[in-house]
Amino acid sequence: MFSGRRLIWQSGWVSELLRFPSAVRRDPDVDAWFSRPDHELRRFAQPWFEQMRGSGVDVRELLNDGHPTACVGDAAFGYVNAFSAHVNVGFYHGTALDDPAGLLEGTGKRMRHVKLRWAQPVNAAALSELIAAAYRDIRLRLRSEGTL
């Protein structure tokens, strides 16, 4: 699942984890993002972010690139974003997640997302399991680095 290897970048070692030292337990900017008027798709994404928030007492959050991002400590594991016609529920290490329902999309080296659209059914159980798996995955990665 995860090799725990590190990358060499310039003159030092760099973790493969995306880190956000400014992540906090509950960021008021995240709540403001969900409550903006005329953004119904943001509210459509909110239950999925709430599940990320509730994954563990070590979950922190922030707005990154203008959308809510969930971290364990400062290491990102998931995000939500709303577009004009859909919502993405994304995972920073999505390629490492088992996805028997085939929900994950994307072609990046690590990241994957689930695309949700109004009036289309959501496989809530499978998406909930992906969120739980992403949380477990980031904790394993942090443990292998010795930072958890």
C-alpha positions as CSV (number, residue, x, y, z in Angstrom):
1,M,0.0,0.0,0.0
2,F,2.6,2.6,1.0
3,S,6.4,2.2,0.7
4,G,7.3,5.0,3.1
5,R,10.1,6.2,0.8
6,R,11.2,9.7,0.7
7,L,12.3,12.0,-2.1
8,I,15.5,13.9,-2.4
9,W,14.8,17.5,-3.4
10,Q,17.6,20.1,-3.8
11,S,19.8,19.8,-0.8
12,G,17.6,17.8,1.6
13,W,15.0,15.2,2.2
14,V,11.4,16.1,1.5
15,S,8.5,14.0,2.6
16,E,5.9,12.9,0.0
17,L,3.2,14.3,2.3
18,L,1.6,17.6,1.6
19,R,1.9,19.6,4.8
20,F,0.0,22.6,6.0
21,P,1.4,23.9,9.3
22,S,-1.4,26.5,9.5
23,A,-4.1,23.8,9.8
24,V,-6.3,24.3,12.9
25,R,-8.9,22.2,14.7
26,R,-11.8,24.3,13.4
27,D,-11.1,27.0,10.8
28,P,-13.8,29.8,10.7
29,D,-12.8,30.4,7.0
30,V,-13.9,26.8,6.2
31,D,-17.3,27.4,7.8
32,A,-17.6,30.7,5.9
33,W,-16.8,28.9,2.6
34,F,-19.8,26.6,3.2
35,S,-22.2,29.4,4.2
36,R,-21.7,31.8,1.3
37,P,-25.0,32.6,-0.2
38,D,-25.9,31.3,-3.7
39,H,-23.5,28.4,-3.4
40,E,-25.8,25.4,-3.0
41,L,-23.2,23.0,-4.4
42,R,-20.9,24.0,-1.5
43,R,-23.7,22.8,0.9
44,F,-23.9,19.6,-1.2
45,A,-20.3,19.0,-0.4
46,Q,-20.5,19.8,3.3
47,P,-21.7,16.4,4.7
48,W,-18.6,14.8,3.1
49,F,-16.3,17.4,4.7
50,E,-18.1,16.9,8.0
51,Q,-17.2,13.2,7.7
52,M,-13.6,14.1,7.2
53,R,-13.7,16.5,10.2
54,G,-15.2,13.7,12.3
55,S,-12.6,11.1,11.3
56,G,-10.5,11.6,14.5
57,V,-9.5,14.0,17.2
58,D,-6.3,14.7,15.3
59,V,-8.1,16.2,12.2
60,R,-7.2,19.8,11.4
61,E,-8.4,21.9,8.5
62,L,-7.8,25.0,6.5
63,L,-8.7,26.6,3.1
64,N,-6.1,25.6,0.6
65,D,-6.3,27.0,-2.9
66,G,-9.7,28.3,-1.9
67,H,-11.3,25.1,-0.8
68,P,-11.7,23.2,2.5
69,T,-8.9,20.7,3.2
70,A,-8.7,18.1,5.9
71,C,-5.4,17.1,7.5
72,V,-4.2,14.8,10.3
73,G,-2.0,17.2,12.2
74,D,-0.6,19.2,9.3
75,A,-0.6,16.4,6.7
76,A,-3.4,16.7,4.1
77,F,-5.6,13.7,3.3
78,G,-8.8,15.0,1.8
79,Y,-10.7,18.1,0.4
80,V,-14.0,19.2,-1.1
81,N,-14.5,21.7,-3.8
82,A,-17.6,23.0,-5.6
83,F,-17.7,23.9,-9.3
84,S,-20.5,25.2,-11.5
85,A,-22.1,21.8,-12.1
86,H,-20.5,19.3,-9.7
87,V,-18.6,18.8,-6.4
88,N,-15.3,17.0,-6.0
89,V,-14.5,15.0,-2.9
90,G,-10.8,14.5,-3.2
91,F,-8.0,12.5,-1.7
92,Y,-4.3,13.6,-1.7
93,H,-3.2,9.9,-1.8
94,G,-6.1,8.6,-3.7
95,T,-4.1,6.2,-5.8
96,A,-3.3,4.2,-2.7
97,L,-7.0,3.7,-1.8
98,D,-8.9,0.6,-2.5
99,D,-12.0,1.6,-4.6
100,P,-14.1,-1.5,-5.3
101,A,-17.1,0.7,-6.3
102,G,-15.0,2.5,-8.9
103,L,-15.8,6.0,-7.7
104,L,-12.4,7.5,-8.0
105,E,-11.4,9.6,-11.0
106,G,-8.2,11.4,-12.1
107,T,-4.9,10.7,-13.7
108,G,-2.4,12.5,-11.4
109,K,0.5,10.7,-9.8
110,R,-1.2,10.6,-6.3
111,M,-4.5,12.5,-6.2
112,R,-7.9,11.2,-7.0
113,H,-11.4,12.6,-6.6
114,V,-15.0,11.5,-6.6
115,K,-17.3,13.7,-8.7
116,L,-20.8,14.3,-7.4
117,R,-23.6,15.9,-9.4
118,W,-27.1,17.1,-8.5
119,A,-29.9,14.6,-9.1
120,Q,-27.4,11.8,-9.6
121,P,-27.3,9.0,-7.0
122,V,-24.3,8.9,-4.6
123,N,-22.9,5.6,-3.4
124,A,-22.8,7.0,0.1
125,A,-21.4,3.9,1.7
126,A,-18.6,3.6,-0.7
127,L,-17.7,7.3,-0.5
128,S,-17.8,7.1,3.3
129,E,-15.4,4.2,3.2
130,L,-13.0,6.1,0.9
131,I,-13.0,9.0,3.4
132,A,-12.3,6.6,6.3
133,A,-9.6,4.8,4.3
134,A,-7.9,8.1,3.4
135,Y,-7.8,9.0,7.1
136,R,-6.3,5.6,8.0
137,D,-3.8,5.9,5.1
138,I,-2.5,9.3,6.2
139,R,-2.1,8.1,9.8
140,L,-0.1,5.1,8.5
141,R,2.1,7.4,6.4
142,L,2.7,9.7,9.4
143,R,3.5,6.7,11.6
144,S,6.0,5.4,9.0
145,E,7.7,8.8,9.1
146,G,7.8,8.7,12.9
147,T,5.8,11.9,13.1
148,L,2.7,10.3,14.7
